[in-house]
Amino acid sequence: MGTRIPSHQLSNGLYVSGRPENHKERQPTTTGSPPVPYTGGDVNNSGDLAKMFDLPHRGSLNPDRNSGSGSGQTVALQPTGLITSGEVRSGSGQDPSVSNGKIVYGSSVTTLGYDDVRLGFRVSRKLMWVLLVMAVMGLMVGALLTVAVKKPVILVVAAAVLVPAMVVIFWNCVWKKRGLLSYLRKYPDVELRGAIDGQFVKVTGIVTCGSIPLESSFQKVPRCVYVSTELYEYKGLRGKSTNAKHRCFSWGCTNSEKYVSDFYISDFQSGLRALVKAGYGAKVAPFVKETTVVNITKENRDLSPTFLQWLADRSLTSDDRVMCLKEGYIKEGSTVSVMGVVRRHDNLLMIVPPTEPMSTGCNWSCCLLPTYVEGLVLTCDENPNAEVIPV
């Protein structure tokens, strides 16, 4: 007879070959790979978490070697751009603070001066000086020839050539900003879905706040991406002004508080959302309407205690000066146009300031020379006092 093959019966009644296995509870081993220690949230001690943020990690830890030696150097994570509700506490000195009633922002918010938006002609300064010198010399030569020859026709011809040139220059100085704004409005929008990396685009859409929302200085409007509060003073013939460069019979800015931070814009055409890198000291050229909030004269000076407190918080005196406070802002939910360069990084779509100034080119129909502006162009034609719905 042959060898009998062992068999056993399962719990369901079936017979199978082979001997039954003894299922014993597995005991935790003390040899081999060491147990995973508690990291305490330190990304250096957590390999998987460090890989998510492209940070170097220590690998496996040896409890005996690390005992008593501290938890190592702490690595600060960069902002991920995640929008959260509530108060932001990053612990890195970037949170806004209040000092004497004035909001003070960190380095993540760009601070702009009242004259930071500088418009210039795309014409060489040397060429402008050469033309000016030639114009003066032409007038002098024409005057001398007129005296010597005693024929005023020479001076008339010289004036007929030079006067139109001076009119064109004066025209461009007056209409330079309006011509630029007209050019920006007519510039075609680009769909973000088809934009390539490095392309200069204009995007129009709804804005939402980033990690640090702003607040207007005087009206305390919350959740803004751009705020501007400027105090102007009128100087007469014998009037005083806090600004030494303030000319007589004109309005001059004596205090400016302009801030802009990173924000998001949702493209109207494609529905995509892009991160606009306007913070961290970026060059930004905002063209936002401002409204007059307070007009102060000698008669109504005591009728605005809020304005007097606003001045006191900034150590500014009113005295007998004629003042005007203007404020503008872009609130969350407003429609904004942004002009900048597209940057794509993995799944993140960004709009950053261009490295070269943007030029309008010649506008022969309006006799306007090429005008350039530097930085990220930000335009908003909405009335800042209009109610908007946050999104």
Secondary structure as UniProt FT lines:
FT   STRAND          7..9
FT   TURN            11..12
FT   STRAND          15..17
FT   TURN            40..41
FT   HELIX           43..45
FT   HELIX           47..52
FT   TURN            53..54
FT   HELIX           63..66
FT   TURN            67..68
FT   STRAND          97..99
FT   TURN            100..101
FT   STRAND          102..104
FT   TURN            107..108
FT   STRAND          110..112
FT   TURN            114..115
FT   STRAND          120..121
FT   HELIX           125..149
FT   HELIX           153..186
FT   HELIX           192..194
FT   TURN            197..198
FT   STRAND          200..209
FT   STRAND          224..235
FT   TURN            244..245
FT   TURN            248..249
FT   STRAND          250..260
FT   STRAND          263..267
FT   TURN            268..270
FT   STRAND          273..276
FT   TURN            280..281
FT   STRAND          284..288
FT   STRAND          291..296
FT   HELIX           301..303
FT   HELIX           305..313
FT   TURN            314..315
FT   TURN            319..320
FT   STRAND          322..331
FT   TURN            332..333
FT   STRAND          335..345
FT   TURN            346..347
FT   STRAND          348..352
FT   STRAND          358..359
FT   HELIX           364..366
FT   STRAND          371..373
FT   STRAND          376..380
FT   TURN            384..385
//
